[in-house]
Amino acid sequence: MRIHNTAARTLAWVACVLCVSGCGLSSTYVRPASEPAPAPAPAPDAIDFTLILIGDTGKPRLDGPEPVFDVLQSLAAAAPERTMVVFLGDNIYPDGLPPADHEDRERAEKVLRVQVETVQRSGARAVFVPGNHDYHGGGQAAVQRQERFFVELGEPRVEFLPRGGCPGPEVVDLGSSLRLIILDTEYWIDELFAQIPSACPLANEEDVLASVREALESKGERHAVVVGHHPLETKGWHGGNFDWRDHLFPLSRMSRWLWIPLPVVGSLYPVYRMQGGYPGDVSSTQYKHMVRVLAETYAPSPPLIHAGGHDHNLQVFAGPPSTPHILVSGSGTVARPDPVWYGEDTRLASPFAGFMRVDALRDGRVRLEVIEVDEEGGVRRPWSTWLTYSDERSSRR
């Protein structure tokens, strides 16, 4: 009887997981009905400046072409003098750039070189931002090693920012219409503000937030885009979304061959994550603090966009007044896409590899386009929209 009762409870639990968890998206979701018509591609001479936002690129194909990079290179080469590529962190998986004598150093360097060479061939500029995996090989020392790698390359068009292992912000004005504000968001997630290097110009969190506020308030007619590894919102794993596979076959996420059923036990990890046990999840105390203080800082003079990676998919959210548009662009190689769901504020959610393009036009409009890339290099453009209109030039900045 006891065995029968245990089996019944297990079956009931499995049924509950299947009903509640469901599955991530298998195709691209675009919010229906209320969405405006797609924004047509502008004429090249109408564009003042283009930002390409791509994240979590640290596991590219090394034994052949990386399809996402090939598409990015072609796009950036169209107008390289008016294009910047922003790599949104996790530039090397799994543990950042190790010391020079480490057995994995050669592979890690090759991962970075593939990305840098993609930009070099396009002729565009690029900024690499640190992500949590870039810290894994030794904390701040690992991030500073990665910065030294870029400095020693001697490529003036490619930078690693913020400099010096500092939290930022770094402010870069692009063309006549964009202001890029770059943050190392791991300072909030890993609670590093007590360890800011002495050479950094800002000494604590309050100083950093005040500098962000000043960069927003002084932007004038420019559109502000804030970038860092961690997004302000996500409906992926870091947002507490797990499907039946994570509960029943948790080991399959480590290897496609490990389909070993672990009912009940398999749910411990998703539940731990959903309850804020992992600092890099939106549910954690550290992450909630970051979202709150940045929203408060943005409120008097909101940026047009806050963009991050972290979850390996593509997402666009209609944000609050403090941040009208929240982007997640974290599927920068064909090896990295992970499941994604959608919510009421989701405008687009894609479980595919790719990146996002932001075009600031000379007439004041800003256009966002989502670009998906498959394993054969095929390109899909499932969605585009105007983030501002020409008659909103002043009121939306």
C-alpha positions in Angstrom: 0.0 0.0 0.0 2.8 2.4 0.8 4.4 1.8 -2.6 1.1 2.4 -4.3 0.6 5.7 -2.4 4.1 6.8 -3.3 3.6 6.1 -7.0 0.3 7.9 -6.9 1.8 11.0 -5.3 4.7 10.9 -7.9 2.3 10.7 -10.8 0.2 13.5 -9.4 3.3 15.6 -9.0 4.3 14.9 -12.6 0.9 15.8 -13.8 1.1 19.1 -11.9 4.5 19.9 -13.3 3.3 19.3 -16.9 0.2 21.5 -16.4 2.0 24.4 -14.6 5.3 24.4 -16.3 4.4 23.8 -19.9 7.1 24.4 -22.5 9.1 27.4 -23.7 8.3 28.9 -27.0 9.1 26.8 -30.1 8.6 29.8 -32.5 8.9 33.6 -32.3 6.1 35.3 -30.3 5.0 38.8 -31.4 2.4 40.5 -29.3 -0.8 40.5 -31.5 -3.4 43.1 -32.4 -2.1 46.1 -30.5 1.3 46.1 -32.2 1.9 48.8 -34.8 2.8 47.9 -38.4 6.4 46.8 -39.0 8.8 49.7 -39.5 10.2 49.6 -43.1 13.9 49.5 -43.5 15.2 53.1 -43.9 17.3 54.2 -46.8 21.0 53.9 -45.9 21.6 57.7 -46.2 18.7 58.3 -43.8 20.6 56.6 -40.9 22.7 58.7 -38.6 24.1 55.8 -36.6 23.5 52.1 -36.1 24.0 50.0 -32.9 24.2 46.2 -33.1 23.4 44.6 -29.8 24.7 41.0 -29.3 25.3 39.1 -26.1 26.6 35.9 -24.7 28.9 35.2 -27.6 31.5 33.2 -25.7 30.8 29.9 -27.3 31.2 30.4 -31.0 32.0 27.7 -33.5 35.8 27.4 -33.6 36.0 24.6 -36.2 34.3 26.6 -38.9 32.3 29.8 -39.6 30.0 31.0 -36.8 26.7 31.8 -38.7 25.6 34.6 -36.4 29.0 36.4 -36.7 28.9 36.1 -40.5 25.5 37.8 -40.7 26.7 40.5 -38.2 29.8 41.2 -40.2 27.9 41.6 -43.4 25.4 44.0 -41.8 28.1 46.1 -40.0 30.2 46.3 -43.2 27.4 48.2 -45.0 28.3 51.5 -43.2 31.2 50.7 -40.9 31.9 54.4 -40.2 28.4 54.8 -38.7 28.2 51.4 -36.9 29.1 50.1 -33.5 28.8 46.5 -32.3 28.1 46.1 -28.5 29.0 42.7 -27.1 26.8 42.5 -24.0 29.0 40.2 -21.8 29.8 36.6 -21.3 32.5 37.0 -23.9 34.2 33.7 -23.0 32.5 30.5 -21.7 32.6 29.0 -19.2 35.2 30.8 -17.0 36.4 34.0 -18.7 40.0 34.5 -19.7 42.4 32.4 -17.5 46.0 33.3 -16.7 48.7 33.1 -19.4 50.0 29.7 -18.1 46.6 28.1 -17.8 45.9 25.1 -20.0 42.7 26.7 -21.3 44.3 30.0 -22.2 44.8 29.3 -25.9 41.2 28.2 -26.4 39.9 31.3 -24.5 42.0 33.6 -26.6 40.8 32.0 -29.8 37.2 32.6 -28.7 37.9 36.3 -28.3 39.9 36.6 -31.5 37.0 35.1 -33.5 34.8 37.9 -32.2 37.4 40.7 -32.7 38.2 39.5 -36.3 34.5 39.6 -37.2 34.5 43.3 -36.3 37.8 44.0 -37.9 36.6 42.5 -41.2 33.5 44.7 -41.1 35.4 47.9 -40.5 33.0 48.9 -37.7 33.8 49.8 -34.1 33.0 47.5 -31.1 32.7 47.6 -27.3 33.0 44.5 -25.2 31.2 44.6 -21.8 31.9 42.1 -19.0 29.4 39.5 -18.0 29.2 37.1 -15.0 31.0 34.3 -16.8 33.9 36.7 -17.5 34.3 37.0 -13.8 34.4 33.2 -13.2 38.1 32.7 -13.8 39.2 34.9 -10.9 36.8 37.7 -10.1 37.9 41.2 -10.9 41.4 40.0 -11.8 39.9 37.9 -14.6 38.0 40.9 -16.0 41.2 43.0 -15.8 43.0 40.3 -17.7 40.4 40.4 -20.4 40.8 44.2 -20.7 44.6 43.8 -21.0 44.1 41.3 -23.8 42.2 44.0 -25.8 44.7 46.7 -25.0 47.6 44.5 -26.2 45.7 43.8 -29.5 46.4 47.4 -30.4 43.1 47.6 -32.3 41.8 51.2 -31.7 38.3 50.3 -33.0 37.8 47.6 -30.4 37.5 48.5 -26.6 36.7 46.7 -23.4 34.6 48.9 -21.2 34.2 49.9 -18.4 38.0 50.4 -18.0 40.1 49.3 -15.1 37.7 46.8 -13.7 35.5 49.7 -12.6 31.7 49.7 -12.5 31.3 52.6 -14.9 29.5 54.4 -16.3 31.5 54.9 -19.5 29.8 57.4 -21.8 30.3 57.3 -25.5 28.5 59.7 -27.9 27.8 58.2 -31.3 27.0 60.2 -34.4 24.8 63.2 -33.7 21.9 61.3 -32.1 23.0 58.5 -29.7 24.5 58.4 -26.2 25.8 55.0 -25.1 26.0 54.5 -21.3 28.0 51.4 -20.3 27.8 49.7 -17.0 29.4 46.6 -15.4 26.2 45.3 -13.8 28.0 42.4 -12.1 28.9 45.1 -9.4 25.3 44.8 -8.2 24.8 41.1 -8.7 28.0 40.0 -7.0 27.9 42.9 -4.5 31.3 44.3 -5.5 30.9 47.9 -4.6 33.0 47.5 -1.5 35.8 46.2 -3.7 36.0 49.0 -6.3 39.7 49.3 -7.4 41.3 52.4 -5.9 42.2 53.7 -9.3 38.5 54.0 -10.3 37.2 57.5 -10.5 34.0 56.7 -8.5 34.2 55.2 -5.0 30.8 53.7 -4.3 27.4 52.8 -5.6 26.0 56.3 -4.8 28.7 57.9 -6.9 28.0 55.5 -9.8 24.3 56.2 -9.8 24.9 59.9 -9.6 27.1 59.7 -12.6 24.5 57.7 -14.6 21.9 60.4 -13.7 24.2 63.1 -14.9 24.9 61.3 -18.2 21.2 61.1 -18.8 20.3 64.6 -17.8 23.1 66.1 -20.0 22.3 64.1 -23.1 20.4 67.0 -24.7 18.7 65.8 -27.9 20.5 62.5 -28.0 18.7 59.2 -27.4 20.3 57.4 -24.4 21.0 53.7 -24.6 22.2 52.0 -21.4 23.9 48.7 -21.8 25.2 46.1 -19.3 25.1 42.3 -19.1 22.1 41.9 -16.9 18.7 43.0 -18.3 16.0 44.7 -16.2 13.5 42.0 -17.0 13.4 38.6 -18.6 11.1 35.7 -19.2 13.9 33.1 -19.6 15.5 30.9 -16.9 17.0 34.0 -15.1 13.4 35.2 -14.8 12.3 32.0 -13.0 10.8 30.3 -16.0 11.4 26.5 -16.1 9.6 23.9 -18.1 8.7 20.2 -17.5 12.1 19.1 -18.9 13.9 21.1 -16.2 11.8 19.3 -13.5 11.7 15.8 -14.9 15.0 15.5 -16.8 17.3 18.2 -15.3 20.5 16.5 -16.4 19.5 16.8 -20.0 20.5 20.5 -19.9 24.1 19.5 -19.3 24.1 16.9 -22.1 21.6 15.9 -24.7 22.2 12.3 -23.9 21.3 12.5 -20.1 17.6 11.9 -20.3 17.4 10.4 -16.9 14.1 10.9 -15.1 14.5 12.5 -11.7 10.9 13.3 -10.6 10.6 15.4 -7.4 14.4 15.6 -6.9 14.7 17.3 -10.3 12.5 20.1 -9.1 14.8 21.1 -6.2 17.1 23.2 -8.5 14.3 25.1 -10.3 12.5 25.8 -7.1 15.8 27.0 -5.5 16.3 29.4 -8.5 12.7 30.6 -8.4 13.0 31.5 -4.8 16.0 33.8 -5.3 18.7 31.3 -4.4 20.9 32.3 -7.3 22.2 35.9 -7.3 22.1 36.2 -11.1 18.3 35.6 -11.2 15.7 38.4 -11.2 14.2 36.9 -8.0 17.3 37.4 -5.9 17.7 40.2 -3.4 20.8 41.6 -5.2 19.0 41.7 -8.6 15.9 43.3 -7.2 18.0 46.0 -5.7 19.8 46.7 -9.0 16.5 47.0 -10.9 15.0 49.3 -8.2 18.0 51.7 -7.9 18.5 51.9 -11.7 14.7 52.6 -12.2 14.9 55.4 -9.6 18.0 56.8 -11.2 16.5 56.7 -14.7 13.2 58.2 -13.7 14.0 62.0 -14.0 15.4 61.6 -17.5 14.7 58.1 -18.9 16.9 56.4 -21.4 15.2 55.2 -24.5 16.6 51.7 -24.1 18.2 49.5 -21.4 19.8 46.5 -23.2 21.4 43.3 -21.7 22.0 39.7 -22.5 22.3 37.0 -19.8 19.4 34.9 -20.9 20.2 33.2 -24.2 17.3 34.4 -26.3 15.9 37.6 -27.8 13.2 39.6 -25.9 11.7 43.0 -26.2 9.6 44.5 -23.4 7.4 47.5 -23.1 9.0 48.9 -20.0 7.8 51.3 -17.3 8.1 55.1 -17.8 11.6 55.1 -16.4 12.8 52.7 -19.2 10.4 52.6 -22.1 12.1 49.8 -24.0 13.9 46.9 -22.3 15.9 44.5 -24.5 17.4 41.1 -24.0 19.8 40.1 -26.8 21.7 37.1 -25.4 21.7 34.5 -28.2 24.8 35.6 -30.0 25.9 32.1 -31.3 24.0 29.2 -32.7 25.1 27.1 -29.7 23.6 29.3 -27.0 19.8 29.7 -27.5 17.7 28.7 -24.4 14.0 28.5 -23.7 11.9 31.7 -23.4 8.3 32.5 -22.4 6.3 35.7 -22.7 4.2 37.9 -20.4 1.8 40.8 -20.7 4.5 43.3 -21.3 6.4 41.2 -23.9 6.4 42.7 -27.3 8.6 40.0 -28.8 10.2 36.7 -27.6 12.4 34.5 -29.7 14.1 31.2 -28.8 16.5 31.5 -31.7 20.1 32.7 -32.2 20.6 36.3 -33.4 20.9 39.9 -32.4 19.2 43.3 -32.5 19.8 46.4 -34.6 19.0 49.9 -33.5 19.0 52.6 -36.2 19.0 56.2 -35.2 17.7 58.2 -38.2 18.7 61.8 -39.1 15.0 62.9 -38.7 14.9 61.9 -35.0 13.2 58.5 -35.4 14.7 55.3 -33.9 14.0 51.9 -35.4 14.5 48.5 -33.7 14.9 45.3 -35.7 15.3 41.8 -34.4 17.4 39.4 -36.6 17.4 35.7 -36.2 20.1 33.4 -37.7 19.8 29.6 -38.1 22.6 27.0 -38.1 23.0 27.2 -41.9 23.3 31.0 -41.8 19.7 31.7 -42.9 18.4 35.0 -41.8 14.9 35.9 -40.6 13.7 39.3 -39.6 10.5 38.5 -37.6 9.9 42.0 -36.2 10.7 45.6 -36.4 9.2 48.7 -34.9 9.7 52.5 -34.4 10.8 53.3 -30.8 10.3 57.0 -31.5 8.7 59.1 -34.2 9.9 62.3 -35.8 7.2 64.3 -34.1 8.3 62.9 -30.7 11.9 64.1 -31.0 12.0 66.1 -27.9 9.2 64.5 -25.8 10.6 60.9 -26.0 14.3 61.6 -25.2 
